[in-house]
Amino acid sequence: MSQQPKRKPPIAAPDEPTLAQQVGAKAARKLKARRSGTPGVWFGLGMIGLIGWSVVVPTLLGAGLGLWLDQHYPEGRSWTLALLMAGLTIGCLNAWHWVSQEDRAMHTKQEDDDA
């Protein structure tokens, strides 16, 4: 009978974490998630309200200013429609800013947890 040569275990690259390090990091993330808890329903409703108001307020202000301008300075163009669209655009940009800021904060927290 011929004996096959013994295989050496594969050597992990120096920049790759070992299995034990990966398991330890995952366990640490789970423990931290249990301690901090997940955002509840009220957090989600609060974010929806914040985003909603950040769109509604500039839109209504634009429409109100447009109505006032149309009543005091009547011309061929509709200030109400133009300022309504401007307010809606500003509100959507404002909401996008809030959402991207929250997304950035979540990714920063996740990167801090991974480190």
VMD Tcl script that draws the C-alpha trace (Angstrom):
set ca {
  {0.00 0.00 0.00}
  {1.17 3.40 -0.85}
  {0.76 6.21 1.57}
  {-0.44 9.55 0.34}
  {1.52 12.57 1.52}
  {-0.10 14.55 4.32}
  {-1.69 17.78 3.20}
  {-0.86 20.95 5.03}
  {-3.78 23.12 6.10}
  {-4.27 26.16 3.89}
  {-2.59 29.27 5.16}
  {-4.84 32.32 5.45}
  {-3.66 35.52 3.85}
  {-2.41 38.03 6.42}
  {-5.15 40.55 5.62}
  {-8.00 38.02 5.88}
  {-9.44 37.39 9.34}
  {-9.35 33.85 10.58}
  {-12.52 31.90 11.25}
  {-12.16 32.50 14.98}
  {-11.88 36.26 14.42}
  {-14.93 36.27 12.15}
  {-16.99 34.32 14.70}
  {-15.81 36.62 17.50}
  {-16.73 39.75 15.55}
  {-20.17 38.36 14.72}
  {-20.80 37.44 18.34}
  {-19.73 40.90 19.47}
  {-22.12 42.52 16.97}
  {-24.99 40.35 18.22}
  {-24.28 41.22 21.85}
  {-24.09 44.92 21.07}
  {-27.36 44.73 19.09}
  {-29.07 43.05 22.05}
  {-27.81 45.72 24.44}
  {-28.72 48.70 22.27}
  {-31.99 47.28 20.96}
  {-33.57 47.95 17.63}
  {-35.41 51.15 16.80}
  {-39.08 50.65 17.47}
  {-42.23 51.59 15.67}
  {-42.21 55.07 17.21}
  {-38.79 55.77 15.73}
  {-40.05 54.83 12.27}
  {-43.18 56.94 12.66}
  {-41.06 59.84 13.86}
  {-38.84 59.60 10.78}
  {-41.89 59.46 8.50}
  {-43.29 62.53 10.24}
  {-39.99 64.38 9.98}
  {-39.69 63.63 6.28}
  {-43.34 64.49 5.68}
  {-43.14 67.84 7.41}
  {-39.87 68.68 5.65}
  {-41.75 68.37 2.33}
  {-45.11 69.85 3.39}
  {-43.89 73.05 5.05}
  {-41.90 74.48 2.10}
  {-44.67 73.43 -0.32}
  {-47.36 75.23 1.70}
  {-45.16 78.29 2.19}
  {-44.55 78.47 -1.55}
  {-48.25 78.11 -2.32}
  {-49.19 80.73 0.29}
  {-46.65 83.22 -1.01}
  {-47.80 82.52 -4.56}
  {-51.45 83.17 -3.64}
  {-50.50 86.43 -1.95}
  {-48.47 87.53 -4.98}
  {-51.31 86.61 -7.36}
  {-53.79 88.68 -5.33}
  {-51.55 91.74 -4.96}
  {-49.71 91.67 -8.31}
  {-51.96 90.01 -10.90}
  {-50.10 89.21 -14.10}
  {-50.35 86.71 -16.92}
  {-48.38 84.04 -15.07}
  {-49.42 82.12 -12.01}
  {-47.14 82.76 -9.07}
  {-49.04 80.15 -7.08}
  {-48.16 77.33 -9.42}
  {-44.55 78.42 -9.84}
  {-43.90 78.85 -6.12}
  {-45.81 75.66 -5.29}
  {-43.43 73.73 -7.55}
  {-40.42 75.58 -6.12}
  {-41.55 74.76 -2.56}
  {-42.12 71.12 -3.49}
  {-38.65 70.91 -5.02}
  {-37.05 72.47 -1.95}
  {-39.04 70.14 0.31}
  {-37.97 67.04 -1.63}
  {-34.33 68.14 -1.50}
  {-34.72 68.73 2.23}
  {-36.21 65.24 2.73}
  {-33.42 63.71 0.64}
  {-30.90 65.49 2.89}
  {-32.50 64.03 6.05}
  {-32.64 60.50 4.63}
  {-29.04 60.58 3.39}
  {-27.88 61.96 6.75}
  {-29.64 59.11 8.59}
  {-28.23 56.55 6.13}
  {-24.72 57.96 6.63}
  {-25.14 57.76 10.42}
  {-26.28 54.12 10.21}
  {-23.32 53.17 7.99}
  {-20.88 54.99 10.28}
  {-22.30 53.15 13.30}
  {-22.03 49.82 11.47}
  {-18.41 50.51 10.49}
  {-17.61 51.45 14.08}
  {-19.20 48.20 15.26}
  {-17.17 46.18 12.77}
  {-13.89 47.75 13.84}
}
mol new
graphics top color blue
foreach p $ca { graphics top sphere $p radius 0.5 }
foreach p [lrange $ca 0 end-1] q [lrange $ca 1 end] { graphics top cylinder $p $q radius 0.2 }
display resetview
